[in-house]
Amino acid sequence: MGSTLFVQRSGGKAIDALVMEARLTGKVAVKKLSKEELERMLPGVDLRGALLDLGGPRRGASRLIETSVEEFCSKLEEGKGAFVVILDGITDPHNLGAILRSADQFGADLVLIPERRSVQANETVVKVSSGAAQYVPMAVVTNLSRAIGTLKENGFWIYGADMAGEDSYETAFPPRTALVLGSEGDGISQLVRKNCDHIISIPMQGHIDSLNVSVAAGILMYEFRRPRKS
């Protein structure tokens, strides 16, 4: 994992100069984020529009497992199943950490998150995951729809989570399944939803009509692993 310079989008001339210097080295990747996204990487720290990640462990945290969708698919054995969790705009680091913890427990093979409008795997995420973040491979992508297309080309069926979907309890998941979970407030984006093969939901009987996204993720991951009766 190499060095990455995270900068605030439209950060001004000083940030533009910093980006130019980073790119001239040829060794530092540059990722532009909104002010809110950047602040979520290290809550409570005044980053002044930029954060350099040297790629090493943070404050004793173990190194994360990073890959790409293409690399992940290229290593799949012919005829072998796999389980991918796709997060469409999760912005709360506590939710991402909890989802990674469930992903580890239920054997997810890959967690896929977008580069923009999403929290990244920062110190808070690693801490909330209780160490699970170091065991679950993650891929950060610039275009979720394109990544979903790559998964489909490699035999995956895409299941989006939404309250208006089919009963997940009755769903027979195929060996290669990708589960899409949307943002805490808006759910799955329309563009990503169009790329889903099926929409599923968790049957509920309470007085409120939704679950925290990390709770829903854990339930649906269990549903994928739960043995079905013939």
WOSUL-V59167 format. One record per pair of residues at least 6 apart in sequence whose ideal C-beta (glycine too) atoms are under 8 Angstrom apart, sorted by the first residue. I is the first residue (numbers start at 0). J is the second residue. Records with the same first field share a line. If there is no record, write none. Layout:
BEGIN
I: J, J
END
This chain:
BEGIN
0: 54, 62, 63, 65
1: 26, 27, 28, 54
2: 26, 27, 28, 51, 52, 53, 54
3: 27, 28, 29, 30, 51, 52, 54
4: 17, 18, 21, 27, 28, 29, 30, 49, 50, 51, 52
5: 30, 31, 32, 37, 40, 49, 50, 51, 52
6: 14, 17, 18, 29, 30, 31, 32, 37, 48, 49, 50
7: 14, 31, 32, 33, 34, 37, 46, 48, 49
8: 31, 32, 33, 34
10: 48, 49
11: 48
13: 48
14: 48, 49
17: 49
18: 29
21: 27, 29
22: 29
27: 51
30: 114
32: 40, 115
33: 115, 116
34: 48
35: 90
36: 90, 115, 116, 117, 118, 119
37: 46, 48, 50
38: 46
39: 90, 92, 118, 119, 121
40: 46, 50, 118, 119, 121
41: 50, 121, 122
42: 92, 123
55: 62
56: 62
57: 121, 122, 125
58: 122
60: 122, 125, 126, 132, 133
61: 125, 130, 132, 133
62: 133
63: 120, 125, 132, 133, 137
64: 133, 134, 135, 136, 137
65: 136, 137, 138, 139
66: 109, 136, 137, 138
67: 138, 140
68: 109, 111, 138, 140, 146, 149, 150
69: 149
71: 83, 108, 109, 136, 138
72: 149, 150, 152, 153
75: 81, 153
79: 174
80: 173, 174, 175, 176
81: 108, 109, 155, 174, 175
82: 105, 106, 107, 108, 176, 177, 178, 220, 223
83: 107, 108, 109, 110, 111, 150, 155, 176, 177, 178
84: 98, 102, 107, 109, 110, 111, 177, 178, 180, 216, 220
85: 110, 111, 143, 146, 147, 157, 177, 178, 179, 180, 191
86: 95, 98, 110, 111, 112, 113, 117, 179, 180
87: 113, 143, 179, 180, 181, 182, 187, 188, 191
88: 113, 116, 117, 181, 182, 185, 188
89: 95, 98, 112, 117, 118, 180, 182, 183, 212
90: 116, 117, 118, 182, 183
91: 118, 183
92: 118, 121, 123, 124, 127
93: 123, 127, 213
94: 118, 183, 211, 212, 213
95: 112, 118, 120, 124, 127, 128
96: 123, 124, 125, 126, 127, 128, 129, 132
97: 127, 128, 213, 216, 217
98: 110, 180, 212, 213, 216, 217
99: 110, 120, 124, 128, 131, 132, 135
100: 127, 128, 129, 131
101: 213, 216, 217, 220
102: 110, 131, 135, 216, 220
103: 128, 131, 134, 135
104: 131, 220
105: 217, 220, 221, 223, 224
106: 224
107: 135, 220
108: 136
109: 135, 136, 137, 138
110: 135, 136, 137, 138
111: 137, 138, 140, 143, 146, 177
112: 118, 119, 137, 138, 139, 140
113: 139, 140, 141, 142, 143
114: 139, 140, 141
115: 141
116: 182
118: 124
119: 139
120: 132, 137
124: 132
125: 132, 133
138: 146
140: 146
143: 188, 190, 191
144: 190, 191, 194
147: 157, 177, 179, 191, 194
148: 194
150: 157, 177
151: 157, 194
153: 175
154: 175
155: 175, 176, 177
156: 172, 173, 175, 176, 177, 196, 197
157: 177, 179, 194, 195, 196, 197
158: 170, 172, 176, 177, 178, 179, 195, 196, 197, 198, 199
159: 179, 181, 187, 191, 192, 195, 197, 198, 199
160: 178, 179, 180, 181, 187, 198, 199, 200, 201, 215, 216, 219
161: 181, 186, 187, 192, 198, 199, 200
162: 200, 208, 209
163: 198, 200
164: 197, 198, 199, 200
165: 197, 198, 199, 200
166: 199, 200, 202
167: 199, 200, 201, 202, 218, 219, 222
168: 202, 222
170: 197, 199, 222
171: 227
172: 222, 223
176: 223
178: 216, 219, 220, 223
179: 187, 191, 195
180: 187, 212, 215, 216, 219
181: 187, 188, 191, 212
182: 188, 212
183: 211, 212
187: 195
192: 198
199: 219
201: 210, 215, 218, 219
203: 210
210: 218
END
